[in-house]
Amino acid sequence: VTKRHIMGFDSLSVTTRFFVDSGGYWESYMVMGSPYITIKYQDSTPNIQALSTFSDVTCPFDSQGQYKDGSGFDSIRRRTATYKWGVCTPYDPLSSNDGGEGLEISHGVQFLLQTKEGLTWMLFASEPIALVFDTIHRTTVTAAEKYSGVLRLALIPPLLPADGAGPLNGSAPLSNSTGLRRLIYHSHVYPVSGSVSWDFRAETTQASNLLTPAKRVIGSGTSNSDNGNTPLTLGKRPTNRIATLKFNFQMKYMNQDTGTGASGDGTDLLMLSLPHHTKSLPLDAMLSSSKFDLVYQCIKGSMTPVVGDTWSQDVMLSSLDFDDVDIDDYAKRLNPAVRDLIMNNVENDMNSILPTLDENVYGFGKQVARLAQLTHITSVMDYSTHIQSNHTSVSHSLSDGISKLHSCLSGFLDGNAKDRLVYDAKFGGIVSQDGLNDKEADFGNGRYNDHHFHYGYILYACAILGKMNSTFASEYGDHVDALMYDIAHNGNGNSLSLDSVFFPLARHKSWYDGHSFATGLFPFGNGKSQESSSEAVNAYYGAYLWSLVREGSQDDPLFQLTDFARLLLAMEIQGAKSYWHMIPPSDESRTTARTRPIVYNPSFEKNYMVGNLGMLDVVCSTWFGTQSLFVHMINFMPVTAVTSALFNKTYAEKAFDAVLAPILANVDMAWRGYVIADQAIVSPSAAWAEAQDLESNQLDSALSKSQVLYWISTRPGFNVTLSSSGKTNSTATLNSETSSSSRPVGDSSSSQSTRCEDNKECAKLGLTGFCCPSSEGKFLGCCST
């Protein structure tokens, strides 16, 4: 090989060409989902090498014209007309007199190759070819002369035990394999590239969304009251929408330069799908086990054969916005004592744990997202005081939060951070300065590692500020758009297109795999991988929220980007549930029959959560440790409204009971907030009691006690009884089916406001804030209790 080039790429394939010194070349079409290896040769000599050695290379028939079984070939080496069936003819071994001692030659268009490991491959040729097998060294199979044509190799997968576990059981019997017949029938139709397209439409029939959506979103404006501010404005929520996602594979025929089902011989393309595809592809496109008895295994489980060059699947888009509950209903039912306790913590957190521009991009992103959520919580609490006609206002806290959030984000976006962001023209992306100078810095940000993790937090914070500050988008919209385009751009999907925005299509998303990979330009033996599925979900959630802020008319490209971001979000949630969240069959069968495809070995599924998923491996560990706590919580953080779409109660309950409940009492404070937030999905009132001892300054930098309390208070079934001290006297778990309008959020029977203004004697003294108790937990002398 004298040189090599990438001739083209798209979202489903890449084509590479290798030039040889004789002037010819060979070209490989690497298309995701193909059961064949496909290589086109032009005036070059094919050379096939085994990883170890070949045990045999022969024709696929016995003397009766039947396919030979994969193990124990009865090799035929006689030059006799009986064996010339047109597809393969074996010849006698060459003798030393012929100058080819130990060389065996077969001529034809179909061959069987078996390796020392017991793997059997079938080789298909578009033009007759003479293959020379070196029976002495047994490492190579070489064409006798230069070749121009297409070769395709298909692995005939070993048999697996019925339960999918245990060792391999040899090769399939070729003589009666329906799978092999299919491989032969479709062998002359090969994919050379693929394209991904999508379109969106309004939902016209009632369908289930990813979660129960909020009816309203917190909109622009500040809060109520007597100082002339207008009440919080509630914006228009996203409509229910459906995306149709299509894969279109461009194909050719072996004896034609181009071909389609119409211009070729009508034979359809044979491809393989992953378990998550089978949930949405039409049944008549997938081959049953009776029609295809071979089972191809990959790291994501068994692959299903699909016939056709176009795949189409509908994806329900979430109508989630900044909250996953009906804010009107929540604000009306919120117990004032619960509200005051949350606000007491918010004011402490907002004044004690602020973002710093000295942090790296990831660290700053987590800090500013925390501040943004604190500000958002304040806006909800302020709206609650307004809708309950309670004259106690927290508008000063809301204004303070908005001001601090604007200061932090404007400083970062103006380039005042110690580790500022720059545009990399070589690869088309926003990278950190430190990461560009040192590939190991910022978790590899300069080499495009983890961009969606890093920028998702910032996009989330910008979206919240953009809804509350009408000038922010006009001031910094272009800056934030660049971060969104870096991870969620909807153009430049292949090597032939280049739009005006120099960013790749959805940088981290693998459209075929159905989820993102966090790995950038770093090479790894297991291919690309991803650890934190929840931070990937958060990234597209942040991009989606920012697109809501920026959404203009339907002619505005950003309008289309909103639905596109929702598609990325829906895919990531489905991918996480399919390949990260696990329920072992023994657990699942106790409640309901197993309906999801088998992905992992049952013994592996006992871990309930995947730690790191690679292209070629999957492990229950993280980059920073092997504890099950780390594995579960790195795939839970951060806690936002979209967390409820990612974790349904059934899975959360099983995983919590099996893994987290036994260690809850001993979890370090750094992780404890997340564990309690997880517990809240299962038992919010119990989680509320656990949360009272949290210390915000010891939690993860993306979390605070206030956020945990707010999250718990919005969970279905939350109900607590608070004493006048703000402490939990008792808990009573509500059934999640209880009508939201029939019960308050928190039991107000024993409640009393902790604010100074609501205690008569404290108000007379002109005190404001929290008095009963104070932010330090002390009751002042003016308190009525």
Secondary structure as GFF3:
##gff-version 3
##sequence-region A 1 785
A	DSSP	beta_strand	3	9	.	.	.	ID=ss1
A	DSSP	beta_strand	13	19	.	.	.	ID=ss2
A	DSSP	beta_strand	25	31	.	.	.	ID=ss3
A	DSSP	beta_strand	36	44	.	.	.	ID=ss4
A	DSSP	beta_strand	47	49	.	.	.	ID=ss5
A	DSSP	beta_strand	54	58	.	.	.	ID=ss6
A	DSSP	three_ten_helix	81	83	.	.	.	ID=ss7
A	DSSP	beta_strand	88	90	.	.	.	ID=ss8
A	DSSP	three_ten_helix	96	98	.	.	.	ID=ss9
A	DSSP	beta_strand	103	115	.	.	.	ID=ss10
A	DSSP	beta_strand	120	134	.	.	.	ID=ss11
A	DSSP	beta_strand	140	143	.	.	.	ID=ss12
A	DSSP	beta_strand	147	156	.	.	.	ID=ss13
A	DSSP	three_ten_helix	174	176	.	.	.	ID=ss14
A	DSSP	alpha_helix	178	185	.	.	.	ID=ss15
A	DSSP	beta_strand	189	202	.	.	.	ID=ss16
A	DSSP	beta_strand	217	218	.	.	.	ID=ss17
A	DSSP	beta_strand	234	235	.	.	.	ID=ss18
A	DSSP	beta_strand	241	253	.	.	.	ID=ss19
A	DSSP	beta_strand	270	273	.	.	.	ID=ss20
A	DSSP	three_ten_helix	277	279	.	.	.	ID=ss21
A	DSSP	three_ten_helix	283	285	.	.	.	ID=ss22
A	DSSP	beta_strand	296	298	.	.	.	ID=ss23
A	DSSP	beta_strand	301	307	.	.	.	ID=ss24
A	DSSP	beta_strand	310	317	.	.	.	ID=ss25
A	DSSP	alpha_helix	327	333	.	.	.	ID=ss26
A	DSSP	alpha_helix	336	352	.	.	.	ID=ss27
A	DSSP	alpha_helix	361	387	.	.	.	ID=ss28
A	DSSP	alpha_helix	395	413	.	.	.	ID=ss29
A	DSSP	beta_strand	421	424	.	.	.	ID=ss30
A	DSSP	beta_strand	429	432	.	.	.	ID=ss31
A	DSSP	alpha_helix	433	437	.	.	.	ID=ss32
A	DSSP	three_ten_helix	441	447	.	.	.	ID=ss33
A	DSSP	alpha_helix	451	468	.	.	.	ID=ss34
A	DSSP	alpha_helix	472	488	.	.	.	ID=ss35
A	DSSP	beta_strand	509	510	.	.	.	ID=ss36
A	DSSP	beta_strand	515	516	.	.	.	ID=ss37
A	DSSP	beta_strand	529	530	.	.	.	ID=ss38
A	DSSP	alpha_helix	533	550	.	.	.	ID=ss39
A	DSSP	alpha_helix	557	579	.	.	.	ID=ss40
A	DSSP	alpha_helix	585	588	.	.	.	ID=ss41
A	DSSP	alpha_helix	602	605	.	.	.	ID=ss42
A	DSSP	beta_strand	612	614	.	.	.	ID=ss43
A	DSSP	beta_strand	618	619	.	.	.	ID=ss44
A	DSSP	alpha_helix	628	634	.	.	.	ID=ss45
A	DSSP	alpha_helix	643	646	.	.	.	ID=ss46
A	DSSP	alpha_helix	649	655	.	.	.	ID=ss47
A	DSSP	pi_helix	656	660	.	.	.	ID=ss48
A	DSSP	three_ten_helix	661	666	.	.	.	ID=ss49
A	DSSP	alpha_helix	669	682	.	.	.	ID=ss50
A	DSSP	alpha_helix	684	691	.	.	.	ID=ss51
A	DSSP	three_ten_helix	696	698	.	.	.	ID=ss52
A	DSSP	alpha_helix	705	713	.	.	.	ID=ss53
A	DSSP	beta_strand	720	722	.	.	.	ID=ss54
A	DSSP	beta_strand	728	731	.	.	.	ID=ss55
A	DSSP	three_ten_helix	756	758	.	.	.	ID=ss56
A	DSSP	alpha_helix	760	764	.	.	.	ID=ss57
###
